[in-house]
Amino acid sequence: GYTIRILDNMLSNKYYSLFDLSEDIKYEFILGDIRNLDDAKKAFRDVELVFDLAGITSVPLSFKKEKETLEINVEGVRKLLRAAAKSDVERIIYSSSAAVYGDVNGLVDEKHPCNPGSPYARSKLLAEQLYLEAFKETGLKVSILRLGTVYGYAPGMRFDTVVNKFTFLACTGYPLTVWRGAENDMRPYLYIGDAINAFLLIASEKRTVGEVYNVTTENAKLKDVIDAISKIIPSIKINYVEPMYRKQVSYGLDSSKIEAIGFKPKGSLYSGIKEVVEHFKPFIKHLL
């Protein structure tokens, strides 16, 4: 009985992510921008629940377009909050990133100090602060999810992050380029299905209001990613190169806080990679 309204300026040109949506659900689409207050007001009209997934998400791009990243990811949130204050919106779930922690080592929980190392990460932390300020000052029911690196098949999936990119390269017969010594570096990875379940769980729980949660499926080393790919495509080749810079970090997310309210990861590197491989079948027949 619900209607899902999508606000997007299609800056990413991922029109194909709107293909084949369920016909059992009513969808509305607004071609607009979160930086435009009128667009935000229109999108929030008669809306109860908002998932804020908007913004520039590429770390390399954020260095090239720092001003635009801050304008979209931070000032855009200001506009959303102004629109929310004049609407009937009850809940907003914000998609933040593990990148806000910066160069850390070991497992980090939500109380760990944040030291963002890129314009992208800095913009996500500033947006978090705006949302939490709105919660304290206006009572807007806000929850924040700090997501690990998302992987697995989705219609609008990205291929600029390690799991999906390495899977694509392996499927098309190209070698994986690995920094020498980085094989044992750990990172938090989040299966796309687990990400969706985390959003739905948080939206359904009143006790999550005003809280920040780490979300990950598993903390894995780079060699674990390579091993998972090799189980499906044994012929993969790896080129080891000297690292572009010497400072390397190895960290994971402590997700015990969200697990304590019922979050149970169901994905794995192997299953997520296998999903992606299935969509590249014509390329890999000669590789198996």
C-alpha positions as CSV (number, residue, x, y, z in Angstrom):
1,G,0.0,0.0,0.0
2,Y,3.0,2.3,0.1
3,T,4.3,4.6,-2.6
4,I,8.1,4.9,-3.1
5,R,9.2,8.3,-4.4
6,I,12.6,8.7,-5.9
7,L,14.4,12.1,-6.1
8,D,17.5,12.0,-8.4
9,N,19.2,14.4,-10.7
10,M,20.7,11.4,-12.6
11,L,24.2,12.9,-12.4
12,S,25.5,9.3,-12.5
13,N,23.5,8.5,-15.7
14,K,22.4,5.2,-14.2
15,Y,19.0,5.3,-15.8
16,Y,19.1,1.5,-16.1
17,S,18.8,1.2,-12.3
18,L,15.2,2.2,-12.8
19,F,14.5,-0.8,-15.2
20,D,12.3,-3.7,-14.2
21,L,11.0,-2.3,-10.8
22,S,8.4,-4.4,-9.1
23,E,4.9,-3.8,-10.6
24,D,3.3,-4.6,-7.3
25,I,4.6,-1.3,-5.8
26,K,3.7,2.2,-6.8
27,Y,6.7,4.4,-7.8
28,E,7.0,8.1,-8.4
29,F,10.1,9.7,-9.9
30,I,11.2,13.3,-9.5
31,L,14.0,14.5,-11.7
32,G,15.5,17.0,-9.3
33,D,18.4,17.9,-7.1
34,I,18.8,17.8,-3.3
35,R,20.5,21.2,-3.5
36,N,17.2,22.7,-4.8
37,L,14.9,23.4,-1.9
38,D,11.8,23.3,-4.1
39,D,12.8,19.9,-5.4
40,A,13.3,18.6,-1.8
41,K,10.0,20.0,-0.6
42,K,8.2,18.4,-3.6
43,A,9.9,15.0,-2.8
44,F,9.0,15.2,0.9
45,R,5.3,16.0,0.4
46,D,3.2,13.4,2.3
47,V,6.3,11.3,3.0
48,E,6.8,9.4,6.3
49,L,10.2,7.7,5.8
50,V,13.3,8.9,3.9
51,F,16.4,6.9,3.0
52,D,19.1,9.5,2.1
53,L,21.3,7.7,-0.4
54,A,22.2,10.9,-2.3
55,G,25.6,12.4,-3.0
56,I,29.0,12.0,-4.6
57,T,30.4,8.7,-3.4
58,S,33.8,8.4,-5.2
59,V,36.9,9.2,-3.1
60,P,39.2,9.9,-6.1
61,L,36.5,12.1,-7.7
62,S,36.1,14.0,-4.4
63,F,39.8,15.1,-4.6
64,K,39.2,16.4,-8.1
65,K,35.9,18.0,-7.3
66,E,36.2,19.0,-3.7
67,K,34.0,22.0,-3.9
68,E,31.2,20.2,-5.7
69,T,31.5,17.2,-3.3
70,L,30.9,19.5,-0.2
71,E,28.2,21.4,-2.0
72,I,26.2,18.3,-2.8
73,N,27.0,16.1,0.2
74,V,26.8,18.8,2.9
75,E,24.8,21.7,1.6
76,G,22.4,19.3,-0.1
77,V,21.7,17.8,3.4
78,R,21.1,21.3,4.8
79,K,18.4,21.7,2.1
80,L,16.9,18.3,2.9
81,L,16.7,19.2,6.5
82,R,15.0,22.5,5.7
83,A,12.5,20.7,3.6
84,A,12.0,18.0,6.3
85,A,11.2,20.7,8.9
86,K,8.3,21.9,6.7
87,S,6.9,18.5,5.9
88,D,5.4,15.5,7.7
89,V,8.6,13.4,7.5
90,E,8.9,11.2,10.6
91,R,12.1,9.3,10.0
92,I,15.3,9.8,8.0
93,I,18.0,7.1,7.6
94,Y,21.3,8.5,6.4
95,S,23.8,6.4,4.5
96,S,27.2,7.4,5.8
97,S,30.5,5.5,5.3
98,A,33.3,3.8,7.2
99,A,35.6,6.3,5.5
100,V,34.8,8.8,8.3
101,Y,37.2,7.0,10.6
102,G,40.2,7.8,8.4
103,D,43.5,6.0,8.7
104,V,43.0,3.7,11.6
105,N,44.1,0.2,12.5
106,G,42.3,-2.7,14.1
107,L,38.6,-2.9,14.8
108,V,36.7,0.3,15.4
109,D,33.4,0.9,17.0
110,E,31.1,3.9,16.8
111,K,32.8,5.6,19.7
112,H,36.2,5.7,17.9
113,P,37.4,9.2,17.0
114,C,36.8,10.2,13.3
115,N,39.6,11.6,11.3
116,P,38.5,11.6,7.6
117,G,41.3,11.6,5.1
118,S,39.4,12.7,1.9
119,P,36.9,15.4,0.9
120,Y,34.4,12.6,0.4
121,A,34.9,11.2,4.0
122,R,34.9,14.7,5.4
123,S,31.6,15.5,3.7
124,K,30.0,12.4,5.1
125,L,31.1,13.3,8.6
126,L,29.8,16.9,8.3
127,A,26.5,15.6,7.0
128,E,26.3,13.2,10.0
129,Q,26.7,16.1,12.3
130,L,24.0,18.1,10.6
131,Y,21.6,15.2,11.0
132,L,22.4,14.7,14.6
133,E,22.1,18.4,15.3
134,A,18.6,18.4,13.7
135,F,17.7,15.4,16.0
136,K,18.8,17.3,19.1
137,E,17.3,20.7,18.1
138,T,14.1,19.8,16.3
139,G,13.4,16.2,17.4
140,L,13.6,14.9,13.8
141,K,13.9,11.1,14.1
142,V,17.3,10.4,12.5
143,S,19.5,7.3,12.3
144,I,22.9,7.0,10.7
145,L,24.5,3.9,9.1
146,R,28.3,3.8,8.5
147,L,28.5,1.3,5.8
148,G,31.5,-0.9,4.8
149,T,32.5,-1.2,1.1
150,V,29.4,-2.5,-0.7
151,Y,29.7,-5.4,-3.1
152,G,27.4,-7.8,-4.9
153,Y,25.0,-7.5,-7.8
154,A,22.5,-4.7,-8.1
155,P,21.1,-2.9,-11.1
156,G,22.9,0.3,-10.4
157,M,26.1,-1.3,-9.0
158,R,29.5,0.4,-8.9
159,F,32.7,-1.0,-10.2
160,D,35.2,1.4,-8.7
161,T,35.5,-0.5,-5.4
162,V,37.8,-3.5,-4.9
163,V,35.5,-6.5,-4.8
164,N,33.3,-5.6,-7.8
165,K,36.3,-4.2,-9.8
166,F,38.5,-7.3,-9.2
167,T,35.6,-9.6,-10.1
168,F,35.0,-7.7,-13.4
169,L,38.7,-7.9,-14.3
170,A,38.8,-11.6,-13.5
171,C,35.7,-12.2,-15.6
172,T,37.2,-10.4,-18.6
173,G,40.6,-12.0,-18.4
174,Y,42.6,-9.1,-17.1
175,P,45.1,-9.5,-14.2
176,L,44.4,-8.1,-10.8
177,T,46.9,-5.4,-9.8
178,V,47.8,-5.7,-6.2
179,W,50.1,-3.5,-4.1
180,R,52.9,-5.6,-2.8
181,G,52.4,-6.1,0.9
182,A,48.7,-5.1,0.8
183,E,47.4,-8.7,0.7
184,N,47.0,-8.8,4.5
185,D,45.4,-5.4,4.8
186,M,41.9,-5.8,6.3
187,R,38.8,-3.8,5.2
188,P,35.1,-3.9,6.1
189,Y,33.0,-5.3,3.3
190,L,29.2,-5.2,3.1
191,Y,27.0,-7.4,0.9
192,I,24.3,-5.4,-0.9
193,G,21.5,-7.6,0.5
194,D,22.8,-7.1,4.0
195,A,22.9,-3.3,3.4
196,I,19.3,-3.3,2.4
197,N,18.3,-5.4,5.4
198,A,20.2,-3.0,7.7
199,F,18.2,0.0,6.4
200,L,14.9,-1.8,6.8
201,L,15.8,-3.0,10.3
202,I,16.8,0.5,11.5
203,A,13.7,2.0,9.9
204,S,11.5,-0.4,11.9
205,E,13.1,0.2,15.3
206,K,12.2,3.1,17.4
207,R,15.2,2.7,19.7
208,T,17.6,3.4,16.8
209,V,16.6,7.1,16.7
210,G,19.5,9.4,17.2
211,E,22.0,6.6,17.0
212,V,25.0,5.8,14.7
213,Y,25.7,2.2,13.6
214,N,28.6,0.5,11.9
215,V,27.3,-2.0,9.3
216,T,29.5,-4.8,7.7
217,T,29.1,-8.3,6.5
218,E,32.6,-9.3,7.2
219,N,36.0,-7.8,7.8
220,A,38.3,-9.5,5.3
221,K,41.9,-9.2,4.0
222,L,42.6,-8.5,0.4
223,K,43.9,-12.0,0.0
224,D,40.5,-13.3,1.1
225,V,38.8,-11.3,-1.7
226,I,41.3,-12.8,-4.2
227,D,40.8,-16.3,-2.8
228,A,37.0,-16.0,-3.1
229,I,37.3,-15.0,-6.8
230,S,39.8,-17.8,-7.5
231,K,37.4,-20.4,-6.2
232,I,35.0,-19.4,-9.1
233,I,37.6,-18.4,-11.7
234,P,40.8,-20.4,-10.9
235,S,42.7,-19.0,-13.9
236,I,43.0,-15.4,-12.5
237,K,46.3,-13.7,-12.8
238,I,47.8,-11.3,-10.3
239,N,50.3,-8.5,-11.0
240,Y,52.1,-7.4,-7.8
241,V,53.4,-3.8,-8.0
242,E,55.1,-1.5,-5.5
243,P,52.7,0.6,-3.5
244,M,52.0,4.2,-4.6
245,Y,52.6,5.3,-1.0
246,R,54.0,3.5,2.0
247,K,51.4,4.3,4.6
248,Q,48.9,1.5,4.6
249,V,46.1,0.8,7.0
250,S,44.3,-2.4,8.0
251,Y,41.0,-2.0,9.8
252,G,37.6,-3.4,10.2
253,L,34.2,-2.3,11.7
254,D,32.9,-3.6,15.0
255,S,29.2,-4.1,14.1
256,S,28.1,-5.5,17.5
257,K,25.9,-2.5,18.2
258,I,23.6,-3.2,15.2
259,E,23.8,-6.9,15.7
260,A,22.5,-6.4,19.3
261,I,19.2,-5.2,17.9
262,G,18.8,-8.1,15.4
263,F,21.0,-7.5,12.4
264,K,22.4,-10.8,11.1
265,P,24.6,-10.7,8.0
266,K,23.6,-13.3,5.5
267,G,26.0,-12.6,2.7
268,S,29.6,-13.7,2.1
269,L,32.4,-12.6,-0.2
270,Y,32.0,-15.9,-2.2
271,S,28.2,-15.6,-2.7
272,G,28.4,-11.9,-3.5
273,I,31.2,-12.4,-6.1
274,K,29.3,-15.4,-7.6
275,E,26.3,-13.2,-8.2
276,V,28.4,-10.8,-10.1
277,V,30.1,-13.5,-12.1
278,E,26.8,-14.9,-13.2
279,H,26.2,-11.7,-15.1
280,F,29.5,-12.0,-17.0
281,K,29.0,-15.6,-18.1
282,P,29.7,-15.0,-21.8
283,F,33.1,-13.7,-21.0
284,I,34.3,-16.4,-18.7
285,K,33.5,-19.6,-20.5
286,H,37.0,-19.8,-22.0
287,L,38.6,-18.9,-18.6
288,L,37.1,-21.8,-16.6
